[in-house]
Amino acid sequence: MVTVHFYTRRGCHLCERAAQVLAQVAAEWEFVATVVDIDSDPAARALYHEEVPVTLLPNGRRFRYELDKNEFQRQLLSLGAHQKK
């Protein structure tokens, strides 16, 4: 199963938009999403303080600020994720 890490923080309008795209894709595709609030995780905050939201895939592909739905789905497919039936 493909695992996607989503780094976010409260009060971030870009994070809210990316989270909506993530939820839309999660309704259609089989993958696991872990959500990390960078303000609760010092290591994540040190990495992504000014770059959230960040969506990180296992192949190293990162989406920063915006999550392009079509490209995200292409990346999931390339990683072996399947669409839900």
ChimeraX commands (.cxc) that place a marker at each C-alpha (Angstrom):
marker #1 position 0.00,0.00,0.00 radius 0.5
marker #1 position 1.31,3.43,-0.94 radius 0.5
marker #1 position 1.79,5.81,1.99 radius 0.5
marker #1 position 1.57,9.56,1.47 radius 0.5
marker #1 position 2.74,12.05,4.10 radius 0.5
marker #1 position 0.88,15.35,4.27 radius 0.5
marker #1 position 2.56,18.13,6.26 radius 0.5
marker #1 position 0.24,20.94,7.28 radius 0.5
marker #1 position -0.57,23.50,9.97 radius 0.5
marker #1 position -3.70,25.12,11.32 radius 0.5
marker #1 position -4.72,28.48,9.91 radius 0.5
marker #1 position -3.04,27.86,6.55 radius 0.5
marker #1 position -5.41,28.48,3.64 radius 0.5
marker #1 position -3.16,26.66,1.17 radius 0.5
marker #1 position -3.12,23.68,3.53 radius 0.5
marker #1 position -6.92,23.64,3.60 radius 0.5
marker #1 position -7.08,23.62,-0.21 radius 0.5
marker #1 position -4.48,20.84,-0.49 radius 0.5
marker #1 position -6.32,18.83,2.19 radius 0.5
marker #1 position -9.50,19.06,0.10 radius 0.5
marker #1 position -7.68,17.69,-2.95 radius 0.5
marker #1 position -6.12,14.94,-0.82 radius 0.5
marker #1 position -9.59,13.97,0.47 radius 0.5
marker #1 position -11.04,13.93,-3.06 radius 0.5
marker #1 position -8.28,11.66,-4.30 radius 0.5
marker #1 position -8.51,9.45,-1.18 radius 0.5
marker #1 position -12.18,8.85,-2.00 radius 0.5
marker #1 position -11.14,7.46,-5.40 radius 0.5
marker #1 position -7.77,5.79,-4.79 radius 0.5
marker #1 position -6.37,3.23,-2.39 radius 0.5
marker #1 position -3.48,4.70,-0.37 radius 0.5
marker #1 position -2.67,5.57,3.21 radius 0.5
marker #1 position -2.31,9.23,4.14 radius 0.5
marker #1 position -0.53,10.33,7.29 radius 0.5
marker #1 position -1.22,13.90,8.32 radius 0.5
marker #1 position 1.44,15.74,10.31 radius 0.5
marker #1 position 0.74,19.10,11.95 radius 0.5
marker #1 position 4.20,20.63,11.76 radius 0.5
marker #1 position 3.52,22.82,14.79 radius 0.5
marker #1 position 3.19,19.65,16.90 radius 0.5
marker #1 position 6.29,18.01,15.47 radius 0.5
marker #1 position 9.58,19.93,15.93 radius 0.5
marker #1 position 11.43,17.86,13.33 radius 0.5
marker #1 position 8.74,18.43,10.71 radius 0.5
marker #1 position 8.59,22.14,11.56 radius 0.5
marker #1 position 12.38,22.42,11.09 radius 0.5
marker #1 position 12.04,20.83,7.64 radius 0.5
marker #1 position 8.89,22.49,6.33 radius 0.5
marker #1 position 8.33,25.65,8.38 radius 0.5
marker #1 position 7.67,28.02,5.47 radius 0.5
marker #1 position 6.82,25.43,2.80 radius 0.5
marker #1 position 3.51,23.95,3.93 radius 0.5
marker #1 position 1.55,22.29,2.73 radius 0.5
marker #1 position 3.91,19.55,1.58 radius 0.5
marker #1 position 2.65,16.26,0.20 radius 0.5
marker #1 position 5.45,13.68,0.11 radius 0.5
marker #1 position 5.26,10.44,-1.86 radius 0.5
marker #1 position 7.44,7.35,-1.36 radius 0.5
marker #1 position 9.31,7.98,-4.63 radius 0.5
marker #1 position 10.54,11.32,-3.26 radius 0.5
marker #1 position 8.10,13.41,-5.31 radius 0.5
marker #1 position 6.99,16.45,-3.31 radius 0.5
marker #1 position 4.13,18.79,-3.90 radius 0.5
marker #1 position 4.67,22.11,-2.13 radius 0.5
marker #1 position 2.01,24.77,-1.56 radius 0.5
marker #1 position -0.48,23.27,-4.01 radius 0.5
marker #1 position -1.52,19.70,-4.69 radius 0.5
marker #1 position -2.25,19.21,-8.38 radius 0.5
marker #1 position -4.95,16.52,-8.45 radius 0.5
marker #1 position -4.12,15.13,-11.91 radius 0.5
marker #1 position -0.38,14.93,-11.29 radius 0.5
marker #1 position -0.96,13.42,-7.84 radius 0.5
marker #1 position -3.12,10.70,-9.39 radius 0.5
marker #1 position -0.48,10.02,-12.07 radius 0.5
marker #1 position 2.15,9.68,-9.36 radius 0.5
marker #1 position -0.06,7.30,-7.33 radius 0.5
marker #1 position -0.57,5.15,-10.43 radius 0.5
marker #1 position 3.18,5.05,-11.09 radius 0.5
marker #1 position 3.69,3.88,-7.49 radius 0.5
marker #1 position 1.25,0.99,-7.94 radius 0.5
marker #1 position -1.77,2.49,-6.19 radius 0.5
marker #1 position -5.16,1.36,-7.47 radius 0.5
marker #1 position -8.41,3.14,-7.97 radius 0.5
marker #1 position -11.24,2.03,-5.69 radius 0.5
marker #1 position -13.98,0.01,-7.28 radius 0.5
marker link #1:1,2 radius 0.2
marker link #1:2,3 radius 0.2
marker link #1:3,4 radius 0.2
marker link #1:4,5 radius 0.2
marker link #1:5,6 radius 0.2
marker link #1:6,7 radius 0.2
marker link #1:7,8 radius 0.2
marker link #1:8,9 radius 0.2
marker link #1:9,10 radius 0.2
marker link #1:10,11 radius 0.2
marker link #1:11,12 radius 0.2
marker link #1:12,13 radius 0.2
marker link #1:13,14 radius 0.2
marker link #1:14,15 radius 0.2
marker link #1:15,16 radius 0.2
marker link #1:16,17 radius 0.2
marker link #1:17,18 radius 0.2
marker link #1:18,19 radius 0.2
marker link #1:19,20 radius 0.2
marker link #1:20,21 radius 0.2
marker link #1:21,22 radius 0.2
marker link #1:22,23 radius 0.2
marker link #1:23,24 radius 0.2
marker link #1:24,25 radius 0.2
marker link #1:25,26 radius 0.2
marker link #1:26,27 radius 0.2
marker link #1:27,28 radius 0.2
marker link #1:28,29 radius 0.2
marker link #1:29,30 radius 0.2
marker link #1:30,31 radius 0.2
marker link #1:31,32 radius 0.2
marker link #1:32,33 radius 0.2
marker link #1:33,34 radius 0.2
marker link #1:34,35 radius 0.2
marker link #1:35,36 radius 0.2
marker link #1:36,37 radius 0.2
marker link #1:37,38 radius 0.2
marker link #1:38,39 radius 0.2
marker link #1:39,40 radius 0.2
marker link #1:40,41 radius 0.2
marker link #1:41,42 radius 0.2
marker link #1:42,43 radius 0.2
marker link #1:43,44 radius 0.2
marker link #1:44,45 radius 0.2
marker link #1:45,46 radius 0.2
marker link #1:46,47 radius 0.2
marker link #1:47,48 radius 0.2
marker link #1:48,49 radius 0.2
marker link #1:49,50 radius 0.2
marker link #1:50,51 radius 0.2
marker link #1:51,52 radius 0.2
marker link #1:52,53 radius 0.2
marker link #1:53,54 radius 0.2
marker link #1:54,55 radius 0.2
marker link #1:55,56 radius 0.2
marker link #1:56,57 radius 0.2
marker link #1:57,58 radius 0.2
marker link #1:58,59 radius 0.2
marker link #1:59,60 radius 0.2
marker link #1:60,61 radius 0.2
marker link #1:61,62 radius 0.2
marker link #1:62,63 radius 0.2
marker link #1:63,64 radius 0.2
marker link #1:64,65 radius 0.2
marker link #1:65,66 radius 0.2
marker link #1:66,67 radius 0.2
marker link #1:67,68 radius 0.2
marker link #1:68,69 radius 0.2
marker link #1:69,70 radius 0.2
marker link #1:70,71 radius 0.2
marker link #1:71,72 radius 0.2
marker link #1:72,73 radius 0.2
marker link #1:73,74 radius 0.2
marker link #1:74,75 radius 0.2
marker link #1:75,76 radius 0.2
marker link #1:76,77 radius 0.2
marker link #1:77,78 radius 0.2
marker link #1:78,79 radius 0.2
marker link #1:79,80 radius 0.2
marker link #1:80,81 radius 0.2
marker link #1:81,82 radius 0.2
marker link #1:82,83 radius 0.2
marker link #1:83,84 radius 0.2
marker link #1:84,85 radius 0.2
view
